[in-house]
Amino acid sequence: MSMLPNSLLPEQLPKAQFRAVVPCGYGVDLFPLVEPADQLSSDEEDARPAGIRSHGRGHGQCKALLPVAGKKMIDWVLERIEAAGIFDILVLAPDSIAKPIAHHLRSRRAALAGSGSYLHPLARIELEEIPEEVATKNVVRSLMWAAEKQLITTDFIVAPCDLLLSPANLHAPSISLAALLDRHRSDDNLLTTLFSERAAGNLVEARKNGPPEVLTIYDRKTSTLLDIREMDDFDEDEVPLRTSLLAKFPAPTLTTSLVPTQLYIFSSLVLPILTSPTHSRRLRNMEDLPALAGWISRLAWRNKGREQLGLSSTGGRPGAASSSCGGKGAREDGLALGRSTTQPPAGTGRKDVLGLETATGAPSGTGTGVNTPALVSRSSWRPDLGASSPLSAAGAASPSGGLFGASAASAAAEAANERWEAGFSGGAAGGPLAGKKSVAAQRAGKGGCKIVVWRVEDGFAARGNTVSGFVEINRAALRLLPPAPPPTGTPSGVFISPDSHLHPSVYPNLGEKVGIKRCIIGKNTTIGKGSKLTNCVIMESVVVGENVKLDGCVISNGVQVRDRAALKDCEIGRDVIVDFDTQTKGEQLVVEVD
């Protein structure tokens, strides 16, 4: 891939301005694929969400570590975050599932450090164990807890561990996480969020089987998010709107066709709200992040609401113009606003809580920022694919680079941001703010709340927080994998369709005349001769006997399906043994221990 010339890097980059927060929940709706990792006392067990039980076996499966097309689910999210230039990552996990996640993060870090990757070894990943009494509530309570512990002190992005974005054009995606972060910073938004069209990814699903409907209200012209509401909050035939809203936004768009991806970028101005005793009761009654985003977006366009947020009606903190430039809440200016919003300082080495040393120095090609040429040299989706167009000798980008084409030349920067200017007309044009820190402080949060919509033509966007969603993100993830070498040494009569993915360790364990169509099969799986598998997702260390027929099944780790069994549309939990000659359809199979 093309690399950023060292001569274009500043000698000392500003401190990181974003922290990524990755909440890892229990995965209630992924049962029987997900189980807790540890045995708990009876009181702790009763505190778990419904559907999550240990079955008395003392081990289980964690949502964040479910395999998705050969990689752990959380790794897909971490890679997107790191490729966007964020190297300060906070992973939040309940006490009961934190140990296996910590073990995986250590193994991942060691593997990446040994591979010589220029992106990942720089990342500082901090794992914090959330008390069970907090984690069993919701992610809003977890964020409140993290803010109170001062684990988050800057602008931050919340990215769920089960989100997969697979762009239609891998070389030049229409929307990238790096561009979202840069636009959030340049527009100085309180909140920037990503929604997807309900059918994004060519997944045509009945509404009753898809994610629950929410009413999203936004101004299409400025992409201003105005409200998010559960449909249950309204009567079937009427949705009341405030006259003050219509006065400011005369033609709002109301739709139930959008689905929250649960990816949110928050200004640090939200942190005092999360820790404020004034708002504590309201926040504790919020069930999820869309409820928090809806509340903040309503306050953002109401003058009295902005006062509740600690902002003046003109967009800044009251008294911000006279605040000290060296104060804790002062906003960055000049170089900081014009350069990377995410790059850690050059020449700093520190140990993360996983006990591994972060790399020192600033590698070329990893800075971000709307007026630097770094976006040209980095793919925010597949580092091995490179940029859509290489840098010229002068460091300028081709205008065809889309959102990846930001250049030191102002003309190229304007071309690169053309699509965003149409959607975000209220903020800065993308260049650095030339004013002093007091001016930057005055406009803090002035951009309000913005929504970005991932359209069907942009590619696939969905979460793997249900069994059906887990299957879909597995299939979508195949497009993000590098081309697999053709299998060698398979027995005679084996058929594997091109739209299937098998871990390399599976090929030696295939029997004769095995047929595999549209399946994803994890490592160390064995399939006996004469077995036929169609539309299945099979995890790791699964044993499939001879002359078995599996159709539309999802099978967890350690399962044994014995000879001549025939299963259709079944969901099988960890370590289940399916007996000889079993024939069943549409069942959930789990191990029950007295």
C-alpha positions as CSV (number, residue, x, y, z in Angstrom):
1,M,0.0,0.0,0.0
2,S,1.1,3.6,-0.5
3,M,2.7,5.2,2.5
4,L,2.7,8.8,3.7
5,P,6.1,10.4,3.0
6,N,7.9,11.2,6.3
7,S,8.5,14.7,5.2
8,L,4.8,15.4,5.5
9,L,4.5,14.3,9.1
10,P,4.8,16.9,11.8
11,E,7.7,16.4,14.2
12,Q,5.4,16.1,17.1
13,L,1.7,15.1,16.6
14,P,-0.9,16.4,19.1
15,K,-2.3,14.1,21.8
16,A,-5.1,11.7,20.9
17,Q,-8.5,13.4,20.9
18,F,-10.8,10.3,20.8
19,R,-11.0,7.3,22.9
20,A,-12.9,4.2,21.6
21,V,-15.2,2.4,24.0
22,V,-16.2,-1.1,23.1
23,P,-18.9,-2.5,25.4
24,C,-19.1,-6.3,25.5
25,G,-22.5,-7.5,26.7
26,Y,-23.8,-10.8,27.7
27,G,-25.5,-11.5,24.4
28,V,-29.0,-12.4,25.8
29,D,-30.5,-12.9,22.3
30,L,-27.7,-15.2,21.2
31,F,-28.7,-18.1,23.4
32,P,-28.0,-21.0,23.0
33,L,-24.7,-19.9,21.2
34,V,-23.7,-17.7,24.2
35,E,-23.2,-18.8,27.8
36,P,-21.4,-17.2,30.7
37,A,-17.8,-18.2,31.3
38,D,-17.9,-18.7,35.1
39,Q,-20.0,-20.3,37.7
40,L,-21.6,-17.7,40.1
41,S,-23.3,-17.8,43.4
42,S,-27.1,-18.3,43.3
43,D,-27.7,-14.6,44.0
44,E,-25.3,-13.6,41.2
45,E,-26.8,-16.1,38.9
46,D,-30.3,-14.7,39.6
47,A,-29.0,-11.2,38.7
48,R,-28.2,-12.3,35.2
49,P,-30.5,-11.3,32.3
50,A,-33.2,-13.8,31.4
51,G,-31.9,-16.5,29.1
52,I,-28.3,-16.4,30.3
53,R,-27.5,-19.3,32.6
54,S,-24.3,-21.3,33.2
55,H,-26.0,-24.7,33.1
56,G,-23.7,-25.6,36.0
57,R,-20.7,-26.5,33.7
58,G,-18.4,-23.7,34.8
59,H,-17.5,-22.7,31.2
60,G,-19.3,-21.2,28.2
61,Q,-19.2,-19.0,25.2
62,C,-18.8,-15.2,25.3
63,K,-20.5,-13.0,22.6
64,A,-17.4,-10.9,21.9
65,L,-15.4,-14.1,21.2
66,L,-17.8,-15.8,18.9
67,P,-16.0,-16.8,15.7
68,V,-17.1,-14.7,12.6
69,A,-15.6,-16.1,9.4
70,G,-12.5,-17.3,11.1
71,K,-11.9,-14.3,13.5
72,K,-13.3,-13.4,16.8
73,M,-16.3,-11.0,16.7
74,I,-14.5,-8.3,18.7
75,D,-11.5,-8.4,16.4
76,W,-13.5,-7.1,13.4
77,V,-14.5,-4.1,15.5
78,L,-11.0,-3.5,16.9
79,E,-9.5,-3.6,13.4
80,R,-11.9,-1.0,12.1
81,I,-11.1,1.2,15.1
82,E,-7.3,0.8,14.7
83,A,-7.5,1.3,10.9
84,A,-9.3,4.6,11.5
85,G,-6.3,5.9,13.5
86,I,-7.6,5.4,17.1
87,F,-5.0,3.9,19.3
88,D,-6.6,4.4,22.7
89,I,-9.3,1.7,23.2
90,L,-11.3,0.9,26.3
91,V,-13.0,-2.5,26.4
92,L,-15.8,-2.8,29.0
93,A,-16.9,-6.2,30.1
94,P,-18.9,-7.6,33.0
95,D,-16.9,-9.4,35.7
96,S,-18.2,-12.8,34.7
97,I,-16.9,-12.7,31.2
98,A,-13.9,-10.5,31.5
99,K,-11.3,-13.3,32.0
100,P,-11.7,-15.0,28.6
101,I,-11.8,-11.6,26.9
102,A,-8.6,-10.5,28.7
103,H,-6.9,-13.7,27.6
104,H,-7.9,-13.2,24.0
105,L,-6.7,-9.5,24.0
106,R,-3.3,-10.6,25.3
107,S,-3.0,-13.3,22.7
108,R,-4.1,-10.9,19.9
109,R,-1.7,-8.2,21.0
110,A,1.2,-10.7,21.1
111,A,0.3,-12.1,17.7
112,L,0.1,-8.6,16.1
113,A,3.3,-7.4,17.7
114,G,5.1,-10.4,16.3
115,S,3.6,-9.9,12.8
116,G,5.2,-6.5,12.3
117,S,1.9,-4.8,11.6
118,Y,2.4,-1.0,11.5
119,L,-1.1,-0.3,12.7
120,H,-2.0,-2.6,15.5
121,P,1.0,-2.8,17.9
122,L,0.6,0.9,18.6
123,A,-2.9,0.4,20.1
124,R,-3.3,0.6,23.8
125,I,-6.2,-1.6,24.8
126,E,-7.4,-1.2,28.3
127,L,-9.9,-3.8,29.7
128,E,-12.1,-2.7,32.6
129,E,-14.3,-5.2,34.5
130,I,-17.8,-3.7,35.1
131,P,-19.5,-4.8,38.3
132,E,-22.3,-7.2,37.6
133,E,-24.9,-5.0,39.3
134,V,-24.0,-2.3,36.7
135,A,-23.6,-4.5,33.7
136,T,-26.9,-6.2,34.1
137,K,-28.7,-2.9,33.7
138,N,-27.7,-1.6,30.2
139,V,-24.9,0.1,28.3
140,V,-26.0,3.6,29.4
141,R,-25.3,2.6,33.0
142,S,-22.0,1.2,31.9
143,L,-21.0,4.5,30.3
144,M,-22.1,6.4,33.4
145,W,-19.9,4.1,35.5
146,A,-17.0,4.6,33.2
147,A,-17.4,8.4,33.2
148,E,-17.6,8.5,37.0
149,K,-14.4,6.5,37.2
150,Q,-12.8,9.0,34.7
151,L,-12.0,6.2,32.3
152,I,-13.3,8.5,29.6
153,T,-12.1,12.2,29.6
154,T,-12.0,13.1,25.9
155,D,-14.4,12.9,22.9
156,F,-15.2,9.2,22.5
157,I,-16.7,6.7,20.1
158,V,-18.9,3.9,21.3
159,A,-18.7,0.9,19.0
160,P,-20.5,-2.4,19.9
161,C,-18.5,-5.5,19.8
162,D,-21.0,-7.2,17.4
163,L,-21.1,-4.5,14.6
164,L,-19.9,-5.4,11.1
165,L,-19.7,-3.0,8.3
166,S,-18.8,-4.5,4.9
167,P,-18.7,-1.8,2.2
168,A,-19.9,-2.5,-1.3
169,N,-16.6,-1.0,-2.7
170,L,-13.7,-2.2,-0.6
171,H,-11.2,0.0,-2.4
172,A,-13.1,3.3,-1.9
173,P,-16.0,2.8,0.6
174,S,-18.7,5.5,0.6
175,I,-18.5,5.8,4.4
176,S,-15.5,5.1,6.6
177,L,-15.0,5.3,10.3
178,A,-12.1,7.7,9.8
179,A,-14.2,10.1,7.8
180,L,-16.9,9.9,10.5
181,L,-14.5,10.9,13.2
182,D,-12.9,13.7,11.1
183,R,-16.3,15.1,10.2
184,H,-17.5,14.9,13.9
185,R,-14.4,16.9,14.9
186,S,-14.5,19.5,12.1
187,D,-18.2,20.2,12.5
188,D,-17.7,20.1,16.3
189,N,-20.8,18.0,16.9
190,L,-22.2,17.0,20.3
191,L,-23.1,13.7,18.8
192,T,-22.6,11.9,15.5
193,T,-24.3,8.6,14.9
194,L,-24.6,6.0,12.1
195,F,-27.9,4.5,11.1
196,S,-28.4,1.8,8.4
197,E,-31.3,1.3,6.1
198,R,-33.3,-1.7,7.2
199,A,-32.4,-3.7,4.1
200,A,-28.7,-2.7,4.0
201,G,-26.6,-5.6,2.8
202,N,-29.3,-6.9,0.5
203,L,-30.9,-8.6,3.5
204,V,-34.7,-8.5,2.8
205,E,-36.3,-9.4,6.0
206,A,-39.8,-9.2,7.4
207,R,-40.2,-6.5,9.9
208,K,-41.4,-8.9,12.5
209,N,-38.2,-10.9,12.2
210,G,-35.8,-7.9,12.0
211,P,-34.7,-5.4,14.6
212,P,-37.5,-3.6,16.5
213,E,-38.9,-0.5,14.8
214,V,-37.8,2.9,16.1
215,L,-39.1,6.3,14.9
216,T,-36.1,8.4,13.7
217,I,-36.8,12.1,13.1
218,Y,-34.1,14.2,11.3
219,D,-33.6,17.1,9.0
220,R,-32.5,15.7,5.6
221,K,-31.0,18.9,4.4
222,T,-28.5,19.4,7.3
223,S,-28.5,15.8,8.5
224,T,-29.4,17.0,12.0
225,L,-30.8,14.3,14.3
226,L,-33.9,15.7,16.0
227,D,-35.3,12.7,17.9
228,I,-35.2,8.9,18.3
229,R,-38.3,7.3,19.8
230,E,-39.7,3.8,20.4
231,M,-42.9,3.3,18.4
232,D,-44.6,2.2,21.5
233,D,-44.3,5.8,22.8
234,F,-46.9,7.0,20.2
235,D,-50.5,6.2,19.2
236,E,-50.7,4.3,16.0
237,D,-52.2,7.2,14.0
238,E,-50.4,10.3,15.3
239,V,-47.0,11.5,16.2
240,P,-46.9,14.9,18.0
241,L,-44.2,17.4,17.0
242,R,-43.3,20.6,18.9
243,T,-44.0,23.8,17.1
244,S,-40.5,25.0,18.1
245,L,-39.0,22.0,16.2
246,L,-41.1,22.9,13.1
247,A,-40.0,26.5,13.4
248,K,-36.4,25.6,13.1
249,F,-36.8,22.6,10.8
250,P,-39.9,23.1,8.7
251,A,-39.7,19.8,6.8
252,P,-38.4,17.0,9.1
253,T,-38.1,13.5,7.9
254,L,-40.0,10.9,10.0
255,T,-39.1,7.2,9.2
256,T,-39.1,3.7,10.7
257,S,-37.0,2.3,7.9
258,L,-33.7,3.1,9.7
259,V,-31.9,0.9,12.2
260,P,-29.4,2.2,14.8
261,T,-26.1,0.6,14.4
262,Q,-25.3,1.6,18.0
263,L,-22.2,3.4,16.7
264,Y,-22.1,6.8,18.4
265,I,-19.4,9.5,18.5
266,F,-19.8,11.7,21.6
267,S,-18.3,15.1,22.4
268,S,-16.6,15.3,25.8
269,L,-19.3,17.8,26.6
270,V,-21.6,14.8,27.2
271,L,-19.4,13.5,30.0
272,P,-20.6,16.1,32.6
273,I,-24.2,15.0,31.7
274,L,-23.4,11.4,32.4
275,T,-22.0,12.2,35.8
276,S,-24.4,15.0,36.8
277,P,-26.7,14.3,39.8
278,T,-29.3,16.5,38.1
279,H,-29.7,14.0,35.3
280,S,-28.9,10.8,37.2
281,R,-32.5,9.7,37.7
282,R,-33.4,10.2,34.0
283,L,-30.3,8.4,32.8
284,R,-30.8,5.5,35.1
285,N,-34.3,4.9,33.5
286,M,-33.0,4.9,30.0
287,E,-32.9,1.4,28.5
288,D,-30.4,1.8,25.7
289,L,-28.1,4.1,23.8
290,P,-30.8,5.2,21.3
291,A,-32.8,6.6,24.2
292,L,-29.7,8.6,25.3
293,A,-29.1,9.8,21.8
294,G,-32.7,10.8,21.4
295,W,-32.7,12.8,24.6
296,I,-29.5,14.6,23.8
297,S,-30.7,15.4,20.3
298,R,-33.9,16.9,21.6
299,L,-32.0,19.1,24.0
300,A,-29.6,20.1,21.3
301,W,-32.2,22.0,19.2
302,R,-34.0,23.5,22.1
303,N,-32.5,26.7,23.6
304,K,-33.5,25.7,27.1
305,G,-32.2,22.3,26.4
306,R,-28.8,23.6,25.4
307,E,-28.6,25.3,28.8
308,Q,-29.3,21.9,30.4
309,L,-26.4,20.6,28.4
310,G,-24.2,23.3,29.8
311,L,-24.0,25.2,26.5
312,S,-25.0,28.6,25.5
313,S,-27.7,29.1,22.9
314,T,-25.0,30.1,20.4
315,G,-23.2,26.8,20.8
316,G,-20.4,27.2,23.3
317,R,-20.1,26.8,27.1
318,P,-21.3,29.8,29.1
319,G,-18.2,32.0,29.8
320,A,-16.1,29.9,27.5
321,A,-14.6,33.0,25.8
322,S,-12.9,34.1,29.0
323,S,-11.8,30.6,30.2
324,S,-8.1,29.9,30.7
325,C,-6.4,28.3,27.7
326,G,-4.7,25.9,30.0
327,G,-7.9,24.7,31.7
328,K,-8.9,21.1,31.7
329,G,-12.0,21.7,29.5
330,A,-10.2,23.9,27.0
331,R,-10.6,22.9,23.4
332,E,-7.7,22.3,21.1
333,D,-6.9,24.8,18.4
334,G,-4.5,25.5,15.5
335,L,-2.3,22.5,14.9
336,A,-4.5,20.2,17.1
337,L,-7.7,21.0,15.2
338,G,-5.9,20.9,11.9
339,R,-3.9,17.7,12.5
340,S,-4.7,14.2,13.6
341,T,-7.7,13.8,15.9
342,T,-6.6,10.4,16.9
343,Q,-2.8,9.8,16.5
344,P,-0.9,9.3,19.8
345,P,2.1,11.5,20.5
346,A,5.3,10.5,18.7
347,G,8.1,9.0,20.7
348,T,6.0,7.8,23.7
349,G,6.1,4.2,24.9
350,R,3.8,3.0,27.7
351,K,2.4,-0.3,29.0
352,D,-1.2,-1.0,28.8
353,V,-3.1,-2.9,31.4
354,L,-2.6,-6.1,29.5
355,G,1.1,-5.9,30.5
356,L,2.5,-5.3,27.0
357,E,4.6,-2.4,25.9
358,T,3.2,-0.1,23.2
359,A,5.5,0.7,20.2
360,T,7.3,4.0,20.2
361,G,7.5,6.6,17.5
362,A,5.0,7.6,14.8
363,P,5.0,5.3,11.8
364,S,4.4,6.9,8.5
365,G,1.0,6.6,7.0
366,T,-1.1,6.4,10.2
367,G,-2.1,10.0,10.9
368,T,-5.6,11.3,10.4
369,G,-7.3,14.6,10.1
370,V,-9.4,16.5,7.5
371,N,-6.6,18.7,6.2
372,T,-3.7,16.2,6.3
373,P,-2.8,13.9,3.4
374,A,-2.9,10.8,5.7
375,L,-6.3,9.6,4.6
376,V,-5.0,8.9,1.2
377,S,-2.4,6.4,2.5
378,R,-4.7,4.4,4.7
379,S,-7.6,2.0,4.0
380,S,-10.1,2.2,6.7
381,W,-11.4,-1.2,5.8
382,R,-8.7,-3.5,4.5
383,P,-5.1,-2.5,5.1
384,D,-3.9,-5.0,2.5
385,L,-5.9,-3.3,-0.2
386,G,-4.3,0.0,0.1
387,A,-5.7,3.4,-0.9
388,S,-7.9,4.0,-3.9
389,S,-5.2,6.2,-5.4
390,P,-1.5,6.6,-4.5
391,L,0.1,9.8,-3.4
392,S,1.9,11.8,-6.0
393,A,5.4,13.1,-5.4
394,A,3.9,16.3,-4.1
395,G,1.7,14.4,-1.6
396,A,-1.6,15.4,-3.4
397,A,-4.5,13.0,-3.7
398,S,-6.6,12.1,-6.7
399,P,-10.1,13.6,-6.5
400,S,-11.4,10.2,-7.2
401,G,-10.4,9.1,-3.7
402,G,-13.7,10.1,-2.2
403,L,-13.7,10.3,1.5
404,F,-10.2,8.9,1.6
405,G,-8.8,11.7,-0.6
406,A,-7.8,14.5,1.8
407,S,-4.7,16.4,0.7
408,A,-2.5,19.2,1.8
409,A,-3.7,21.0,-1.2
410,S,-7.1,22.8,-0.4
411,A,-8.6,21.9,-3.7
412,A,-8.1,18.2,-3.2
413,A,-9.4,18.4,0.4
414,E,-12.6,20.1,-0.8
415,A,-13.0,17.4,-3.4
416,A,-12.5,14.7,-0.9
417,N,-15.1,16.1,1.5
418,E,-17.7,17.0,-1.2
419,R,-20.2,14.4,-0.2
420,W,-19.9,15.3,3.4
421,E,-20.4,19.0,2.8
422,A,-23.8,18.1,1.3
423,G,-24.8,16.3,4.4
424,F,-23.2,18.5,7.0
425,S,-23.7,22.0,5.8
426,G,-23.7,23.6,9.3
427,G,-20.1,23.0,10.4
428,A,-16.6,23.9,9.5
429,A,-15.5,23.3,5.9
430,G,-12.8,20.9,7.0
431,G,-9.8,23.1,7.4
432,P,-8.2,24.0,10.7
433,L,-9.7,26.7,12.8
434,A,-7.4,29.6,12.6
435,G,-8.6,31.4,15.7
436,K,-7.3,31.2,19.3
437,K,-8.4,28.6,21.8
438,S,-11.1,30.8,23.2
439,V,-12.7,30.9,19.8
440,A,-12.6,27.1,19.6
441,A,-14.1,26.9,23.0
442,Q,-16.9,29.2,22.0
443,R,-18.0,27.0,19.2
444,A,-17.8,23.7,21.3
445,G,-20.7,21.5,20.3
446,K,-22.0,24.0,17.8
447,G,-22.6,21.3,15.2
448,G,-25.4,19.8,17.4
449,C,-26.4,16.2,16.7
450,K,-25.9,14.7,13.3
451,I,-27.0,11.4,11.6
452,V,-25.2,9.6,8.9
453,V,-27.2,6.9,6.9
454,W,-25.6,3.8,5.6
455,R,-27.6,3.1,2.4
456,V,-28.3,-0.2,0.8
457,E,-25.9,0.7,-2.0
458,D,-23.1,1.4,0.6
459,G,-22.9,-2.3,1.4
460,F,-23.7,-4.4,4.4
461,A,-24.3,-3.0,7.9
462,A,-25.7,-5.0,10.7
463,R,-25.1,-6.3,14.2
464,G,-24.6,-9.9,15.3
465,N,-26.7,-9.6,18.5
466,T,-29.2,-12.3,17.5
467,V,-28.7,-15.8,16.1
468,S,-30.0,-14.7,12.7
469,G,-27.8,-11.6,12.8
470,F,-24.8,-13.7,13.7
471,V,-25.4,-15.8,10.6
472,E,-25.7,-12.7,8.4
473,I,-22.5,-11.0,9.7
474,N,-20.6,-14.3,9.1
475,R,-21.7,-14.3,5.4
476,A,-21.0,-10.6,5.0
477,A,-17.5,-10.9,6.6
478,L,-16.4,-13.2,3.8
479,R,-16.1,-10.2,1.5
480,L,-13.5,-8.7,3.9
481,L,-11.2,-11.7,4.0
482,P,-8.2,-11.9,1.6
483,P,-8.6,-14.5,-1.2
484,A,-8.1,-18.0,0.1
485,P,-5.8,-20.4,-1.7
486,P,-7.5,-23.3,-3.4
487,P,-7.7,-26.4,-1.2
488,T,-5.2,-29.2,-1.8
489,G,-5.1,-32.8,-0.9
490,T,-8.9,-33.2,-0.3
491,P,-10.3,-36.7,-0.7
492,S,-12.0,-37.8,-3.9
493,G,-15.6,-36.7,-4.5
494,V,-15.5,-33.7,-2.2
495,F,-17.5,-30.7,-3.3
496,I,-17.1,-27.2,-1.8
497,S,-19.1,-24.3,-3.3
498,P,-17.2,-21.1,-4.0
499,D,-19.4,-19.2,-1.5
500,S,-18.3,-21.4,1.4
501,H,-15.4,-20.6,3.8
502,L,-13.5,-23.4,5.6
503,H,-10.6,-22.8,8.0
504,P,-7.4,-24.3,6.6
505,S,-7.4,-26.9,9.4
506,V,-10.7,-28.4,8.2
507,Y,-9.5,-29.6,4.7
508,P,-7.4,-32.5,6.1
509,N,-10.4,-33.6,8.2
510,L,-12.9,-34.1,5.3
511,G,-14.2,-37.5,4.4
512,E,-14.9,-38.8,0.9
513,K,-17.9,-37.5,-1.0
514,V,-18.5,-34.6,1.4
515,G,-20.7,-31.9,0.0
516,I,-20.5,-28.3,1.4
517,K,-22.7,-25.5,0.0
518,R,-22.8,-21.9,1.3
519,C,-21.3,-22.9,4.7
520,I,-18.8,-21.3,7.1
521,I,-16.9,-23.8,9.0
522,G,-14.5,-23.1,11.9
523,K,-11.1,-24.5,12.8
524,N,-10.4,-28.1,13.9
525,T,-13.8,-29.3,12.6
526,T,-14.1,-32.9,11.3
527,I,-16.7,-34.0,8.7
528,G,-17.2,-37.7,8.0
529,K,-17.6,-39.2,4.5
530,G,-20.9,-38.8,2.7
531,S,-22.1,-35.9,4.8
532,K,-24.0,-33.0,3.2
533,L,-24.0,-29.5,4.7
534,T,-26.0,-26.6,3.3
535,N,-26.4,-23.0,4.6
536,C,-24.7,-23.8,7.9
537,V,-22.5,-21.8,10.3
538,I,-20.3,-24.2,12.3
539,M,-18.0,-22.9,14.9
540,E,-14.8,-24.6,16.2
541,S,-13.9,-28.2,17.2
542,V,-17.1,-29.7,15.9
543,V,-17.3,-33.4,14.9
544,V,-19.8,-34.3,12.2
545,G,-20.2,-38.0,11.6
546,E,-20.8,-40.0,8.4
547,N,-23.8,-39.6,6.2
548,V,-25.1,-36.6,8.2
549,K,-27.4,-34.0,6.7
550,L,-27.3,-30.5,8.0
551,D,-29.4,-27.7,6.5
552,G,-29.7,-24.1,7.9
553,C,-28.1,-25.0,11.2
554,V,-25.9,-22.9,13.6
555,I,-23.6,-25.1,15.6
556,S,-21.5,-24.0,18.6
557,N,-18.1,-25.2,19.8
558,G,-17.4,-28.8,20.7
559,V,-20.6,-30.3,19.3
560,Q,-20.8,-33.9,18.1
561,V,-23.3,-34.8,15.4
562,R,-23.2,-38.6,15.1
563,D,-23.8,-40.8,12.1
564,R,-26.9,-40.5,9.9
565,A,-28.4,-37.6,11.9
566,A,-30.5,-35.2,9.9
567,L,-31.1,-31.7,11.2
568,K,-32.8,-28.7,9.6
569,D,-32.9,-25.1,11.0
570,C,-31.5,-26.1,14.4
571,E,-29.5,-24.0,16.8
572,I,-27.1,-26.1,18.8
573,G,-25.3,-24.9,22.0
574,R,-21.9,-25.8,23.2
575,D,-20.8,-29.5,23.8
576,V,-24.2,-31.0,22.7
577,I,-24.0,-34.6,21.5
578,V,-26.6,-35.3,18.8
579,D,-27.3,-39.1,18.8
580,F,-27.2,-41.5,15.9
581,D,-30.1,-41.3,13.4
582,T,-31.6,-38.2,15.1
583,Q,-34.0,-36.4,12.8
584,T,-35.3,-33.0,14.0
585,K,-36.3,-29.6,12.6
586,G,-36.4,-26.1,14.1
587,E,-35.1,-27.1,17.6
588,Q,-32.7,-25.5,20.1
589,L,-30.4,-28.1,21.6
590,V,-28.4,-27.4,24.7
591,V,-26.7,-29.4,27.5
592,E,-28.7,-29.4,30.7
593,V,-27.0,-30.4,33.9
594,D,-28.9,-31.1,37.1
